[in-house]
């Protein structure tokens, strides 16, 4: 699988994991304190070939993703679920621990975040679905993030992520139906 875009990762181990899964070039941020030179490289990559941001499913990874989004608009974003990024012995979480299949799936489902969005899903929809402030809210958000390939978010960030990825009311409803069916089957 050849990837045209340049994939932005956190470090060398992530680059190794990506190259095991696909034929791609990477830019390494070397941690969450991204310097101006790295942002310039990402900006140039976005202008020439496009960029897929593929960071770890943790707070530093989210911080890097946000910094890049603010500085370099219209990058694609790939996400992996936290449980698919855990070290086998439970020591750490990261793209480098994900399987080839998980990495390929995340790259196939990469999205572009959009700043100007058409509102299809409301805060009321999130409350009604029990995605905010309820006993199963966190678990439902985790499942929703997986089903829609938008990554896990807390309650505050969920609405913003749904809007940025332009998730349609139909996609949202279908994912919720799967979640509620799983809960019924338990």
C-alpha positions as CSV (number, residue, x, y, z in Angstrom):
1,X,0.0,0.0,0.0
2,X,1.6,3.2,-1.2
3,X,0.6,6.5,0.6
4,X,1.0,9.7,-1.4
5,X,0.7,12.0,1.5
6,X,3.6,12.5,4.0
7,X,2.6,11.1,7.4
8,X,3.5,13.1,10.5
9,X,4.4,10.9,13.5
10,X,5.9,11.6,16.9
11,X,9.2,9.6,16.6
12,X,11.5,7.1,15.0
13,X,9.7,4.1,16.4
14,X,6.4,5.4,14.8
15,X,8.2,5.8,11.5
16,X,9.4,2.2,11.7
17,X,5.9,0.9,12.4
18,X,4.4,3.0,9.6
19,X,7.0,1.7,7.1
20,X,6.2,-1.9,8.2
21,X,2.6,-1.4,7.2
22,X,2.8,0.9,4.2
23,X,5.2,2.5,1.7
24,X,5.3,6.1,2.9
25,X,7.4,9.0,3.9
26,X,7.2,10.5,7.4
27,X,8.0,13.7,9.3
28,X,8.9,13.2,12.9
29,X,7.9,15.8,15.5
30,X,10.2,14.5,18.1
31,X,7.7,15.1,20.9
32,X,5.0,17.6,21.7
33,X,7.1,20.7,21.7
34,X,7.0,21.1,17.9
35,X,9.5,23.8,16.7
36,X,9.0,26.3,13.9
37,X,11.3,24.4,11.5
38,X,9.1,21.2,11.9
39,X,5.9,23.2,11.3
40,X,7.5,24.7,8.1
41,X,8.4,21.2,6.9
42,X,4.8,20.1,7.5
43,X,3.4,23.2,5.8
44,X,5.6,22.5,2.7
45,X,4.6,18.8,2.7
46,X,0.9,19.8,2.8
47,X,1.4,22.2,-0.2
48,X,3.3,19.6,-2.3
49,X,1.9,16.1,-1.4
50,X,-0.6,16.5,1.4
51,X,-0.2,15.4,5.0
52,X,-1.7,12.8,7.3
53,X,-1.3,13.5,11.0
54,X,-0.9,10.2,12.8
55,X,-0.1,10.7,16.5
56,X,-0.5,8.5,19.6
57,X,-3.9,8.2,21.2
58,X,-2.9,10.1,24.3
59,X,-2.8,13.7,25.6
60,X,0.6,14.6,24.1
61,X,-0.5,13.1,20.7
62,X,-3.7,15.2,20.9
63,X,-1.6,18.3,21.7
64,X,0.6,17.7,18.7
65,X,-2.4,17.2,16.5
66,X,-4.0,20.4,17.7
67,X,-0.7,22.4,17.2
68,X,-0.5,21.2,13.6
69,X,-4.2,21.8,12.9
70,X,-3.8,25.4,14.0
71,X,-0.7,26.0,12.0
72,X,-1.3,23.9,8.8
73,X,-5.0,23.7,7.8
74,X,-6.6,20.9,5.8
75,X,-4.3,18.1,6.8
76,X,-5.9,14.6,7.0
77,X,-6.0,12.9,10.4
78,X,-5.7,9.2,11.1
79,X,-6.6,7.7,14.5
80,X,-6.1,4.4,16.2
81,X,-8.1,3.3,19.3
82,X,-6.1,3.4,22.5
83,X,-6.5,-0.4,23.1
84,X,-4.9,-1.1,19.7
85,X,-1.9,1.1,20.6
86,X,-0.9,-0.5,23.9
87,X,2.4,-2.1,24.5
88,X,2.1,-5.9,25.0
89,X,3.3,-5.6,28.5
90,X,1.2,-2.5,29.3
91,X,4.2,-0.1,29.3
92,X,3.1,2.8,27.2
93,X,0.8,3.7,24.4
94,X,1.7,4.6,20.8
95,X,1.5,4.1,17.1
96,X,4.7,2.1,17.3
97,X,2.7,-0.7,19.2
98,X,-0.1,-1.0,16.7
99,X,-0.4,-3.9,14.3
100,X,0.1,-3.6,10.5
101,X,-3.6,-4.1,10.0
102,X,-4.6,-1.4,12.6
103,X,-2.2,1.1,10.9
104,X,-3.5,0.4,7.4
105,X,-7.1,0.7,8.6
106,X,-6.4,4.1,10.3
107,X,-4.8,5.4,7.1
108,X,-7.6,4.2,4.9
109,X,-10.1,6.1,7.1
110,X,-8.1,9.3,7.5
111,X,-10.3,12.5,7.5
112,X,-9.8,16.1,6.8
113,X,-10.7,18.4,9.7
114,X,-12.8,21.4,8.5
115,X,-13.0,24.7,10.4
116,X,-16.1,26.1,8.7
117,X,-18.8,23.5,9.0
118,X,-22.5,22.8,8.4
119,X,-24.1,21.9,11.7
120,X,-25.9,18.5,11.4
121,X,-25.5,17.2,14.9
122,X,-26.5,19.3,17.9
123,X,-25.4,19.2,21.5
124,X,-29.0,18.1,22.2
125,X,-28.3,15.0,20.0
126,X,-25.3,14.2,22.1
127,X,-27.2,14.5,25.4
128,X,-30.1,12.5,24.1
129,X,-27.7,9.7,23.0
130,X,-26.1,9.6,26.4
131,X,-22.7,10.6,25.1
132,X,-22.3,13.4,27.6
133,X,-22.9,13.2,31.3
134,X,-24.2,9.7,32.0
135,X,-23.1,6.4,33.4
136,X,-22.2,5.0,30.0
137,X,-21.1,8.2,28.3
138,X,-17.4,7.6,28.3
139,X,-17.8,4.0,27.0
140,X,-20.2,5.2,24.3
141,X,-17.8,8.0,23.2
142,X,-15.0,5.4,22.9
143,X,-17.2,3.1,20.7
144,X,-18.4,6.1,18.6
145,X,-14.8,7.3,18.0
146,X,-13.9,3.8,16.8
147,X,-16.9,3.3,14.6
148,X,-16.5,6.8,13.0
149,X,-12.7,6.6,12.9
150,X,-12.4,10.0,14.7
151,X,-10.6,8.8,17.8
152,X,-11.6,9.0,21.4
153,X,-12.7,12.4,22.8
154,X,-13.9,13.7,26.1
155,X,-17.4,15.1,26.3
156,X,-16.3,18.7,25.6
157,X,-14.4,17.8,22.5
158,X,-16.8,15.3,20.9
159,X,-19.1,17.9,19.4
160,X,-16.1,19.8,17.9
161,X,-14.6,16.6,16.5
162,X,-17.9,15.6,14.9
163,X,-18.2,19.0,13.3
164,X,-14.6,19.2,12.1
165,X,-14.9,15.9,10.4
166,X,-18.3,16.7,8.9
167,X,-19.9,13.6,10.3
168,X,-23.4,13.4,8.8
169,X,-26.5,12.9,10.9
170,X,-26.9,9.6,9.0
171,X,-23.4,8.3,9.9
172,X,-23.9,9.4,13.5
173,X,-27.3,7.7,13.7
174,X,-26.0,4.4,12.2
175,X,-23.0,4.4,14.6
176,X,-25.4,5.0,17.6
177,X,-27.6,2.2,16.4
178,X,-24.6,-0.2,16.5
179,X,-23.7,1.0,20.0
180,X,-27.2,0.6,21.3
181,X,-27.6,-2.8,19.7
182,X,-24.4,-4.0,21.4
183,X,-25.7,-2.7,24.8
184,X,-28.9,-4.6,24.2
185,X,-27.0,-7.8,23.4
186,X,-24.9,-7.6,26.6
